Amino acid sequence: WGGAQRGAKRLDVGPTATLAVPLGPVGGRLSADWRFRVLGNAAPSSGPAITLSAGF
């Protein structure tokens, strides 16, 4: 994962576990990640991340 904006940037690496979830007529995805910050200065530092996303 990576991201940048004025004054903050980061590059993370790490494992991911993903589960496909039905959300009515659209598909969804629940992901659990452990992100190790390897470059940059953006907060937070390394740690867990949970993401829920949906397609449409």
C-alpha distance matrix in Angstrom:
0.0 3.7 7.0 10.7 14.1 17.5 17.7 14.2 11.0 8.2 5.8 5.1 6.5 8.8 10.9 11.1 14.5 15.1 18.5 19.9 22.2 25.1 25.3 28.6 28.6 24.8 22.2 19.7 16.9 16.3 13.3 13.3 10.5 11.0 8.3 9.7 9.3 10.3 10.8 11.8 14.0 12.6 13.8 13.6 13.3 12.1 13.0 13.0 11.5 13.5 12.8 15.8 15.6 18.7 19.8 22.9
3.7 0.0 3.8 7.1 10.7 14.0 14.4 11.1 7.7 5.6 4.3 6.1 8.8 11.8 14.4 14.7 18.1 18.6 21.9 23.1 25.1 27.7 27.6 30.8 30.6 26.8 24.6 22.2 19.7 19.2 16.4 16.5 13.7 13.8 10.5 11.2 9.4 10.0 9.1 9.4 11.7 10.4 12.6 13.2 13.2 12.9 14.6 15.2 13.7 15.9 15.1 18.0 17.6 20.5 21.5 24.2
7.0 3.8 0.0 3.8 7.1 10.6 11.4 8.4 5.7 5.6 6.7 9.1 12.2 15.1 17.6 17.6 20.7 20.9 23.8 24.7 26.3 28.7 28.0 31.0 30.8 27.1 25.4 23.0 20.9 20.5 18.2 18.4 16.0 16.2 13.0 13.7 11.3 12.3 10.5 9.3 10.8 9.0 11.5 12.8 13.7 14.4 16.1 16.7 14.9 16.9 15.8 18.5 18.0 20.7 21.6 24.0
10.7 7.1 3.8 0.0 3.8 6.9 8.2 5.9 4.1 6.4 8.8 11.8 15.2 18.3 21.1 21.3 24.4 24.6 27.5 28.3 29.7 31.9 31.0 33.9 33.6 30.0 28.5 26.2 24.4 24.0 21.8 21.9 19.4 19.3 15.9 16.1 13.1 13.7 11.0 8.8 9.9 8.6 11.8 13.8 14.8 16.3 18.5 19.5 17.8 20.0 19.0 21.6 21.0 23.6 24.4 26.5
14.1 10.7 7.1 3.8 0.0 3.8 6.1 5.5 6.2 9.4 12.3 15.2 18.8 21.7 24.4 24.3 27.3 27.2 29.9 30.5 31.5 33.5 32.1 34.9 34.6 31.1 30.1 27.8 26.3 26.0 24.1 24.3 22.1 22.1 18.8 19.1 16.0 16.9 13.9 11.1 11.1 9.5 12.5 14.9 16.6 18.7 20.7 21.7 19.9 21.9 20.8 23.0 22.4 24.8 25.7 27.3
17.5 14.0 10.6 6.9 3.8 0.0 3.8 5.7 7.9 11.6 14.8 17.9 21.6 24.6 27.5 27.7 30.7 30.8 33.5 34.2 35.1 37.0 35.6 38.3 38.1 34.6 33.7 31.4 30.0 29.5 27.6 27.6 25.3 25.0 21.6 21.4 18.0 18.6 15.3 12.0 11.4 10.6 13.7 16.4 18.0 20.6 22.9 24.3 22.8 25.0 24.1 26.4 26.0 28.4 29.2 30.7
17.7 14.4 11.4 8.2 6.1 3.8 0.0 3.8 7.1 10.6 14.2 17.1 20.9 23.8 26.9 27.4 30.5 31.1 33.9 35.0 35.9 38.2 36.8 39.7 39.8 36.4 35.2 32.6 30.8 29.9 27.8 27.2 24.7 23.9 20.5 19.9 16.3 17.0 13.7 10.1 8.6 8.4 11.3 14.2 15.7 18.6 21.2 23.1 22.1 24.6 24.4 27.0 27.1 29.8 31.1 32.8
14.2 11.1 8.4 5.9 5.5 5.7 3.8 0.0 3.8 7.1 10.8 13.4 17.2 20.1 23.1 23.7 26.8 27.5 30.4 31.6 32.7 35.1 34.0 37.1 37.3 33.8 32.3 29.6 27.6 26.5 24.2 23.5 21.0 20.1 16.7 16.2 12.7 13.7 10.8 7.2 5.9 5.0 8.3 11.1 12.4 15.1 17.6 19.4 18.5 21.2 21.0 23.9 24.2 27.1 28.5 30.6
11.0 7.7 5.7 4.1 6.2 7.9 7.1 3.8 0.0 3.8 7.2 10.2 13.9 17.1 20.3 21.0 24.3 25.1 28.2 29.5 31.0 33.6 32.8 36.0 36.0 32.3 30.6 28.0 25.7 24.8 22.2 21.6 18.8 17.9 14.3 13.7 10.3 10.9 7.9 5.0 5.9 5.4 9.0 11.2 11.7 13.6 16.3 18.0 17.1 19.9 19.7 22.7 22.8 25.8 27.0 29.3
8.2 5.6 5.6 6.4 9.4 11.6 10.6 7.1 3.8 0.0 3.8 6.5 10.2 13.4 16.7 17.7 21.2 22.3 25.6 27.3 29.0 31.8 31.4 34.7 34.9 31.2 29.1 26.3 23.7 22.6 19.6 18.8 15.6 14.5 10.8 10.1 6.8 7.5 5.4 4.1 6.2 5.7 8.6 9.9 9.5 10.6 13.3 15.2 14.6 17.6 17.8 21.1 21.4 24.6 26.0 28.7
5.8 4.3 6.7 8.8 12.3 14.8 14.2 10.8 7.2 3.8 0.0 3.8 7.0 10.5 13.9 15.3 18.9 20.3 23.8 25.5 27.7 30.6 30.7 34.1 34.1 30.4 27.9 25.3 22.4 21.4 18.2 17.4 14.0 12.9 9.2 8.4 5.9 5.8 5.0 6.4 9.3 9.2 11.4 11.9 10.8 10.5 13.1 14.6 14.2 17.2 17.3 20.6 20.9 24.0 25.2 28.2
5.1 6.1 9.1 11.8 15.2 17.9 17.1 13.4 10.2 6.5 3.8 0.0 3.8 6.9 10.3 11.9 15.6 17.3 20.9 23.1 25.3 28.5 28.8 32.3 32.7 29.0 26.3 23.4 20.3 18.9 15.4 14.1 10.5 9.2 5.6 5.2 4.4 5.6 7.1 8.9 11.1 10.5 11.6 11.1 9.6 8.0 10.1 11.4 11.4 14.5 15.1 18.6 19.3 22.7 24.3 27.5
6.5 8.8 12.2 15.2 18.8 21.6 20.9 17.2 13.9 10.2 7.0 3.8 0.0 3.8 7.3 9.7 13.5 15.6 19.4 21.8 24.4 27.8 28.6 32.1 32.5 28.8 25.8 23.1 19.7 18.3 14.6 13.2 9.5 8.1 5.6 5.3 6.7 7.1 9.7 12.3 14.6 14.2 14.9 14.0 12.0 9.4 10.7 11.6 12.0 14.8 15.5 19.0 19.7 23.0 24.4 27.9
8.8 11.8 15.1 18.3 21.7 24.6 23.8 20.1 17.1 13.4 10.5 6.9 3.8 0.0 3.8 6.8 10.4 13.2 16.9 19.7 22.3 25.9 27.0 30.7 31.3 27.8 24.6 21.7 18.1 16.3 12.5 10.6 7.0 5.5 5.0 5.9 8.9 10.0 13.1 15.5 17.3 16.6 16.5 14.9 13.0 9.6 9.7 9.8 10.6 13.1 14.4 17.7 19.0 22.3 24.0 27.7
10.9 14.4 17.6 21.1 24.4 27.5 26.9 23.1 20.3 16.7 13.9 10.3 7.3 3.8 0.0 3.8 7.0 10.1 13.8 16.8 19.6 23.2 24.8 28.4 29.2 25.8 22.4 19.6 15.9 14.0 10.3 8.5 5.9 5.8 7.3 9.2 12.5 13.8 16.8 19.1 20.8 19.7 19.2 17.3 15.8 12.3 11.2 10.1 10.7 12.2 13.5 16.4 17.7 20.8 22.6 26.3
11.1 14.7 17.6 21.3 24.3 27.7 27.4 23.7 21.0 17.7 15.3 11.9 9.7 6.8 3.8 0.0 3.8 6.4 10.1 13.1 15.8 19.4 21.0 24.6 25.4 22.1 18.6 15.8 12.1 10.3 6.7 5.8 4.4 6.8 8.7 11.7 14.5 16.3 18.9 20.7 22.1 20.4 19.7 17.9 17.1 13.9 12.2 9.9 9.4 9.7 10.5 13.0 14.3 17.2 19.1 22.9
14.5 18.1 20.7 24.4 27.3 30.7 30.5 26.8 24.3 21.2 18.9 15.6 13.5 10.4 7.0 3.8 0.0 3.8 7.0 10.4 13.0 16.8 18.7 22.2 23.4 20.4 16.8 14.0 10.4 8.4 5.6 5.3 6.5 9.2 11.9 15.0 18.0 20.0 22.6 24.2 25.5 23.5 22.5 20.4 19.9 16.7 14.4 11.4 10.7 9.8 10.5 12.1 13.7 16.3 18.3 22.1
15.1 18.6 20.9 24.6 27.2 30.8 31.1 27.5 25.1 22.3 20.3 17.3 15.6 13.2 10.1 6.4 3.8 0.0 3.8 6.7 9.6 13.2 15.2 18.6 19.6 16.6 13.0 10.4 6.8 5.7 4.3 6.5 8.6 12.1 14.3 17.7 20.2 22.3 24.5 25.8 27.0 24.6 23.7 21.9 21.9 19.2 16.8 13.6 11.9 9.9 9.3 9.8 10.8 12.9 14.8 18.5
18.5 21.9 23.8 27.5 29.9 33.5 33.9 30.4 28.2 25.6 23.8 20.9 19.4 16.9 13.8 10.1 7.0 3.8 0.0 3.8 6.3 10.0 12.3 15.7 17.0 14.4 10.9 8.5 5.7 5.2 6.4 8.8 11.8 15.3 17.7 21.2 23.7 26.0 28.1 29.1 30.1 27.6 26.4 24.5 24.9 22.3 19.6 16.1 14.2 11.5 10.6 9.7 10.7 12.0 14.0 17.4
19.9 23.1 24.7 28.3 30.5 34.2 35.0 31.6 29.5 27.3 25.5 23.1 21.8 19.7 16.8 13.1 10.4 6.7 3.8 0.0 3.8 6.8 9.5 12.6 13.4 11.0 7.3 5.9 4.6 6.4 8.7 11.9 14.8 18.4 20.4 24.0 26.1 28.3 30.1 31.0 32.1 29.3 28.4 26.8 27.5 25.1 22.6 19.1 16.7 13.7 11.9 9.9 9.7 9.8 11.2 14.4
22.2 25.1 26.3 29.7 31.5 35.1 35.9 32.7 31.0 29.0 27.7 25.3 24.4 22.3 19.6 15.8 13.0 9.6 6.3 3.8 0.0 3.8 6.3 9.5 11.2 9.3 6.4 4.8 5.4 6.9 10.3 13.4 16.6 20.3 22.4 26.1 28.1 30.6 32.2 32.8 33.4 30.4 29.3 27.6 28.7 26.6 23.9 20.2 17.6 14.1 12.2 9.4 9.5 8.9 10.8 13.5
25.1 27.7 28.7 31.9 33.5 37.0 38.2 35.1 33.6 31.8 30.6 28.5 27.8 25.9 23.2 19.4 16.8 13.2 10.0 6.8 3.8 0.0 3.8 6.0 7.7 6.8 5.1 5.7 8.2 10.4 13.9 17.1 20.3 24.0 25.9 29.6 31.4 33.9 35.3 35.7 36.3 33.2 32.1 30.6 32.0 30.1 27.4 23.7 20.9 17.4 15.1 11.8 11.1 9.2 10.3 12.0
25.3 27.6 28.0 31.0 32.1 35.6 36.8 34.0 32.8 31.4 30.7 28.8 28.6 27.0 24.8 21.0 18.7 15.2 12.3 9.5 6.3 3.8 0.0 3.8 6.3 5.4 5.6 5.8 9.1 11.1 14.8 18.0 21.1 24.8 26.4 30.1 31.6 34.3 35.3 35.3 35.7 32.3 31.2 29.9 31.7 30.2 27.5 24.0 20.9 17.2 14.7 11.0 10.1 7.7 9.2 10.2
28.6 30.8 31.0 33.9 34.9 38.3 39.7 37.1 36.0 34.7 34.1 32.3 32.1 30.7 28.4 24.6 22.2 18.6 15.7 12.6 9.5 6.0 3.8 0.0 3.8 5.5 7.5 9.1 12.6 14.8 18.5 21.7 24.9 28.5 30.1 33.8 35.2 37.9 38.8 38.7 39.1 35.7 34.6 33.4 35.3 33.9 31.3 27.7 24.6 21.0 18.3 14.6 13.3 10.4 10.8 10.6
28.6 30.6 30.8 33.6 34.6 38.1 39.8 37.3 36.0 34.9 34.1 32.7 32.5 31.3 29.2 25.4 23.4 19.6 17.0 13.4 11.2 7.7 6.3 3.8 0.0 3.8 6.9 9.8 13.5 16.4 19.8 23.3 26.1 29.8 31.0 34.7 35.9 38.3 39.0 39.0 39.6 36.3 35.6 34.6 36.5 35.2 32.8 29.4 26.1 22.7 19.7 16.0 13.9 10.4 9.5 8.4
24.8 26.8 27.1 30.0 31.1 34.6 36.4 33.8 32.3 31.2 30.4 29.0 28.8 27.8 25.8 22.1 20.4 16.6 14.4 11.0 9.3 6.8 5.4 5.5 3.8 0.0 3.8 6.6 10.3 13.5 16.6 20.2 22.8 26.5 27.5 31.1 32.3 34.6 35.3 35.3 36.0 32.7 32.2 31.3 33.1 31.7 29.6 26.3 22.9 19.6 16.4 12.9 10.4 6.8 5.8 5.7
22.2 24.6 25.4 28.5 30.1 33.7 35.2 32.3 30.6 29.1 27.9 26.3 25.8 24.6 22.4 18.6 16.8 13.0 10.9 7.3 6.4 5.1 5.6 7.5 6.9 3.8 0.0 3.8 7.0 10.4 13.4 17.1 19.6 23.4 24.6 28.2 29.6 31.8 32.8 33.1 34.0 30.9 30.4 29.3 30.7 29.1 26.9 23.5 20.3 17.1 14.1 10.9 8.6 5.8 5.6 7.6
19.7 22.2 23.0 26.2 27.8 31.4 32.6 29.6 28.0 26.3 25.3 23.4 23.1 21.7 19.6 15.8 14.0 10.4 8.5 5.9 4.8 5.7 5.8 9.1 9.8 6.6 3.8 0.0 3.8 6.9 10.0 13.6 16.3 20.0 21.4 25.0 26.5 28.9 30.0 30.3 31.0 27.8 27.1 25.8 27.3 25.6 23.3 19.9 16.7 13.4 10.4 7.3 5.6 4.2 6.3 9.3
16.9 19.7 20.9 24.4 26.3 30.0 30.8 27.6 25.7 23.7 22.4 20.3 19.7 18.1 15.9 12.1 10.4 6.8 5.7 4.6 5.4 8.2 9.1 12.6 13.5 10.3 7.0 3.8 0.0 3.8 6.4 10.1 12.7 16.5 17.9 21.6 23.3 25.7 27.1 27.6 28.4 25.5 24.6 23.2 24.3 22.4 20.0 16.6 13.7 10.6 7.9 5.8 5.3 6.3 8.7 12.2
16.3 19.2 20.5 24.0 26.0 29.5 29.9 26.5 24.8 22.6 21.4 18.9 18.3 16.3 14.0 10.3 8.4 5.7 5.2 6.4 6.9 10.4 11.1 14.8 16.4 13.5 10.4 6.9 3.8 0.0 3.8 6.9 10.1 13.7 15.7 19.4 21.4 24.1 25.7 26.2 26.8 23.8 22.5 20.8 21.8 19.7 17.0 13.5 10.7 7.4 5.8 4.6 6.6 9.0 12.0 15.4
13.3 16.4 18.2 21.8 24.1 27.6 27.8 24.2 22.2 19.6 18.2 15.4 14.6 12.5 10.3 6.7 5.6 4.3 6.4 8.7 10.3 13.9 14.8 18.5 19.8 16.6 13.4 10.0 6.4 3.8 0.0 3.8 6.4 10.1 12.0 15.7 17.9 20.5 22.4 23.1 23.9 21.2 20.1 18.2 18.8 16.5 13.9 10.5 8.1 5.8 5.1 6.5 8.4 11.5 14.2 17.8
13.3 16.5 18.4 21.9 24.3 27.6 27.2 23.5 21.6 18.8 17.4 14.1 13.2 10.6 8.5 5.8 5.3 6.5 8.8 11.9 13.4 17.1 18.0 21.7 23.3 20.2 17.1 13.6 10.1 6.9 3.8 0.0 3.8 7.1 9.7 13.3 15.9 18.7 21.0 21.8 22.4 20.0 18.4 16.2 16.4 13.7 10.8 7.3 5.9 4.7 6.6 9.1 11.7 15.0 17.8 21.4
10.5 13.7 16.0 19.4 22.1 25.3 24.7 21.0 18.8 15.6 14.0 10.5 9.5 7.0 5.9 4.4 6.5 8.6 11.8 14.8 16.6 20.3 21.1 24.9 26.1 22.8 19.6 16.3 12.7 10.1 6.4 3.8 0.0 3.8 6.1 9.6 12.3 14.9 17.3 18.5 19.3 17.3 16.1 14.0 13.5 10.6 8.3 5.7 5.1 6.4 8.2 11.5 13.6 17.1 19.6 23.3
11.0 13.8 16.2 19.3 22.1 25.0 23.9 20.1 17.9 14.5 12.9 9.2 8.1 5.5 5.8 6.8 9.2 12.1 15.3 18.4 20.3 24.0 24.8 28.5 29.8 26.5 23.4 20.0 16.5 13.7 10.1 7.1 3.8 0.0 3.8 6.6 9.8 12.5 15.3 16.7 17.5 15.9 14.6 12.3 11.0 7.6 5.6 4.5 6.2 8.9 11.4 14.9 17.1 20.7 23.2 26.8
8.3 10.5 13.0 15.9 18.8 21.6 20.5 16.7 14.3 10.8 9.2 5.6 5.6 5.0 7.3 8.7 11.9 14.3 17.7 20.4 22.4 25.9 26.4 30.1 31.0 27.5 24.6 21.4 17.9 15.7 12.0 9.7 6.1 3.8 0.0 3.8 6.3 9.1 11.7 13.0 14.0 12.7 11.9 10.1 8.6 5.5 5.4 6.1 7.1 10.5 12.3 16.0 17.7 21.3 23.6 27.1
9.7 11.2 13.7 16.1 19.1 21.4 19.9 16.2 13.7 10.1 8.4 5.2 5.3 5.9 9.2 11.7 15.0 17.7 21.2 24.0 26.1 29.6 30.1 33.8 34.7 31.1 28.2 25.0 21.6 19.4 15.7 13.3 9.6 6.6 3.8 0.0 3.8 6.1 9.2 11.2 12.4 12.1 11.8 10.3 7.6 4.5 6.6 8.9 10.6 14.2 16.0 19.8 21.3 24.9 27.0 30.5
9.3 9.4 11.3 13.1 16.0 18.0 16.3 12.7 10.3 6.8 5.9 4.4 6.7 8.9 12.5 14.5 18.0 20.2 23.7 26.1 28.1 31.4 31.6 35.2 35.9 32.3 29.6 26.5 23.3 21.4 17.9 15.9 12.3 9.8 6.3 3.8 0.0 3.8 5.9 7.4 8.7 8.9 9.4 8.8 6.2 5.2 8.5 11.1 12.2 15.8 17.2 21.0 22.2 25.8 27.7 30.9
10.3 10.0 12.3 13.7 16.9 18.6 17.0 13.7 10.9 7.5 5.8 5.6 7.1 10.0 13.8 16.3 20.0 22.3 26.0 28.3 30.6 33.9 34.3 37.9 38.3 34.6 31.8 28.9 25.7 24.1 20.5 18.7 14.9 12.5 9.1 6.1 3.8 0.0 3.8 7.0 9.6 10.9 12.3 12.2 9.5 8.6 11.9 14.6 15.6 19.2 20.3 23.9 24.9 28.3 29.8 33.0
10.8 9.1 10.5 11.0 13.9 15.3 13.7 10.8 7.9 5.4 5.0 7.1 9.7 13.1 16.8 18.9 22.6 24.5 28.1 30.1 32.2 35.3 35.3 38.8 39.0 35.3 32.8 30.0 27.1 25.7 22.4 21.0 17.3 15.3 11.7 9.2 5.9 3.8 0.0 3.8 7.1 9.1 11.5 12.3 10.3 10.8 14.2 16.8 17.3 20.8 21.4 25.0 25.6 28.8 30.2 33.1
11.8 9.4 9.3 8.8 11.1 12.0 10.1 7.2 5.0 4.1 6.4 8.9 12.3 15.5 19.1 20.7 24.2 25.8 29.1 31.0 32.8 35.7 35.3 38.7 39.0 35.3 33.1 30.3 27.6 26.2 23.1 21.8 18.5 16.7 13.0 11.2 7.4 7.0 3.8 0.0 3.8 6.0 9.1 10.8 9.7 11.3 14.8 17.3 17.5 20.8 21.4 24.8 25.4 28.7 30.1 32.8
14.0 11.7 10.8 9.9 11.1 11.4 8.6 5.9 5.9 6.2 9.3 11.1 14.6 17.3 20.8 22.1 25.5 27.0 30.1 32.1 33.4 36.3 35.7 39.1 39.6 36.0 34.0 31.0 28.4 26.8 23.9 22.4 19.3 17.5 14.0 12.4 8.7 9.6 7.1 3.8 0.0 3.8 6.6 8.7 8.3 11.1 14.3 17.1 17.3 20.7 21.5 25.0 25.9 29.2 31.0 33.6
12.6 10.4 9.0 8.6 9.5 10.6 8.4 5.0 5.4 5.7 9.2 10.5 14.2 16.6 19.7 20.4 23.5 24.6 27.6 29.3 30.4 33.2 32.3 35.7 36.3 32.7 30.9 27.8 25.5 23.8 21.2 20.0 17.3 15.9 12.7 12.1 8.9 10.9 9.1 6.0 3.8 0.0 3.8 6.3 7.4 10.3 12.8 15.0 14.6 17.7 18.4 21.7 22.6 25.9 27.9 30.4
13.8 12.6 11.5 11.8 12.5 13.7 11.3 8.3 9.0 8.6 11.4 11.6 14.9 16.5 19.2 19.7 22.5 23.7 26.4 28.4 29.3 32.1 31.2 34.6 35.6 32.2 30.4 27.1 24.6 22.5 20.1 18.4 16.1 14.6 11.9 11.8 9.4 12.3 11.5 9.1 6.6 3.8 0.0 2.9 5.4 8.7 10.6 12.7 12.7 15.8 17.0 20.4 21.9 25.4 27.8 30.4
13.6 13.2 12.8 13.8 14.9 16.4 14.2 11.1 11.2 9.9 11.9 11.1 14.0 14.9 17.3 17.9 20.4 21.9 24.5 26.8 27.6 30.6 29.9 33.4 34.6 31.3 29.3 25.8 23.2 20.8 18.2 16.2 14.0 12.3 10.1 10.3 8.8 12.2 12.3 10.8 8.7 6.3 2.9 0.0 3.8 6.6 7.9 10.1 10.5 13.8 15.5 19.0 20.9 24.6 27.2 30.0
13.3 13.2 13.7 14.8 16.6 18.0 15.7 12.4 11.7 9.5 10.8 9.6 12.0 13.0 15.8 17.1 19.9 21.9 24.9 27.5 28.7 32.0 31.7 35.3 36.5 33.1 30.7 27.3 24.3 21.8 18.8 16.4 13.5 11.0 8.6 7.6 6.2 9.5 10.3 9.7 8.3 7.4 5.4 3.8 0.0 3.8 6.5 9.8 11.2 15.0 17.0 20.7 22.7 26.4 28.9 31.9
12.1 12.9 14.4 16.3 18.7 20.6 18.6 15.1 13.6 10.6 10.5 8.0 9.4 9.6 12.3 13.9 16.7 19.2 22.3 25.1 26.6 30.1 30.2 33.9 35.2 31.7 29.1 25.6 22.4 19.7 16.5 13.7 10.6 7.6 5.5 4.5 5.2 8.6 10.8 11.3 11.1 10.3 8.7 6.6 3.8 0.0 3.8 7.3 9.5 13.3 15.6 19.4 21.5 25.3 27.8 31.1
13.0 14.6 16.1 18.5 20.7 22.9 21.2 17.6 16.3 13.3 13.1 10.1 10.7 9.7 11.2 12.2 14.4 16.8 19.6 22.6 23.9 27.4 27.5 31.3 32.8 29.6 26.9 23.3 20.0 17.0 13.9 10.8 8.3 5.6 5.4 6.6 8.5 11.9 14.2 14.8 14.3 12.8 10.6 7.9 6.5 3.8 0.0 3.8 6.8 10.4 13.3 17.0 19.5 23.3 26.1 29.5
13.0 15.2 16.7 19.5 21.7 24.3 23.1 19.4 18.0 15.2 14.6 11.4 11.6 9.8 10.1 9.9 11.4 13.6 16.1 19.1 20.2 23.7 24.0 27.7 29.4 26.3 23.5 19.9 16.6 13.5 10.5 7.3 5.7 4.5 6.1 8.9 11.1 14.6 16.8 17.3 17.1 15.0 12.7 10.1 9.8 7.3 3.8 0.0 3.8 6.9 10.2 13.7 16.5 20.2 23.2 26.6
11.5 13.7 14.9 17.8 19.9 22.8 22.1 18.5 17.1 14.6 14.2 11.4 12.0 10.6 10.7 9.4 10.7 11.9 14.2 16.7 17.6 20.9 20.9 24.6 26.1 22.9 20.3 16.7 13.7 10.7 8.1 5.9 5.1 6.2 7.1 10.6 12.2 15.6 17.3 17.5 17.3 14.6 12.7 10.5 11.2 9.5 6.8 3.8 0.0 3.8 6.6 10.2 12.9 16.7 19.6 23.0
13.5 15.9 16.9 20.0 21.9 25.0 24.6 21.2 19.9 17.6 17.2 14.5 14.8 13.1 12.2 9.7 9.8 9.9 11.5 13.7 14.1 17.4 17.2 21.0 22.7 19.6 17.1 13.4 10.6 7.4 5.8 4.7 6.4 8.9 10.5 14.2 15.8 19.2 20.8 20.8 20.7 17.7 15.8 13.8 15.0 13.3 10.4 6.9 3.8 0.0 3.8 6.9 10.1 13.7 17.0 20.3
12.8 15.1 15.8 19.0 20.8 24.1 24.4 21.0 19.7 17.8 17.3 15.1 15.5 14.4 13.5 10.5 10.5 9.3 10.6 11.9 12.2 15.1 14.7 18.3 19.7 16.4 14.1 10.4 7.9 5.8 5.1 6.6 8.2 11.4 12.3 16.0 17.2 20.3 21.4 21.4 21.5 18.4 17.0 15.5 17.0 15.6 13.3 10.2 6.6 3.8 0.0 3.8 6.4 10.1 13.3 16.6
15.8 18.0 18.5 21.6 23.0 26.4 27.0 23.9 22.7 21.1 20.6 18.6 19.0 17.7 16.4 13.0 12.1 9.8 9.7 9.9 9.4 11.8 11.0 14.6 16.0 12.9 10.9 7.3 5.8 4.6 6.5 9.1 11.5 14.9 16.0 19.8 21.0 23.9 25.0 24.8 25.0 21.7 20.4 19.0 20.7 19.4 17.0 13.7 10.2 6.9 3.8 0.0 3.8 7.0 10.6 13.6
15.6 17.6 18.0 21.0 22.4 26.0 27.1 24.2 22.8 21.4 20.9 19.3 19.7 19.0 17.7 14.3 13.7 10.8 10.7 9.7 9.5 11.1 10.1 13.3 13.9 10.4 8.6 5.6 5.3 6.6 8.4 11.7 13.6 17.1 17.7 21.3 22.2 24.9 25.6 25.4 25.9 22.6 21.9 20.9 22.7 21.5 19.5 16.5 12.9 10.1 6.4 3.8 0.0 3.8 7.0 10.2
18.7 20.5 20.7 23.6 24.8 28.4 29.8 27.1 25.8 24.6 24.0 22.7 23.0 22.3 20.8 17.2 16.3 12.9 12.0 9.8 8.9 9.2 7.7 10.4 10.4 6.8 5.8 4.2 6.3 9.0 11.5 15.0 17.1 20.7 21.3 24.9 25.8 28.3 28.8 28.7 29.2 25.9 25.4 24.6 26.4 25.3 23.3 20.2 16.7 13.7 10.1 7.0 3.8 0.0 3.8 6.7
19.8 21.5 21.6 24.4 25.7 29.2 31.1 28.5 27.0 26.0 25.2 24.3 24.4 24.0 22.6 19.1 18.3 14.8 14.0 11.2 10.8 10.3 9.2 10.8 9.5 5.8 5.6 6.3 8.7 12.0 14.2 17.8 19.6 23.2 23.6 27.0 27.7 29.8 30.2 30.1 31.0 27.9 27.8 27.2 28.9 27.8 26.1 23.2 19.6 17.0 13.3 10.6 7.0 3.8 0.0 3.8
22.9 24.2 24.0 26.5 27.3 30.7 32.8 30.6 29.3 28.7 28.2 27.5 27.9 27.7 26.3 22.9 22.1 18.5 17.4 14.4 13.5 12.0 10.2 10.6 8.4 5.7 7.6 9.3 12.2 15.4 17.8 21.4 23.3 26.8 27.1 30.5 30.9 33.0 33.1 32.8 33.6 30.4 30.4 30.0 31.9 31.1 29.5 26.6 23.0 20.3 16.6 13.6 10.2 6.7 3.8 0.0
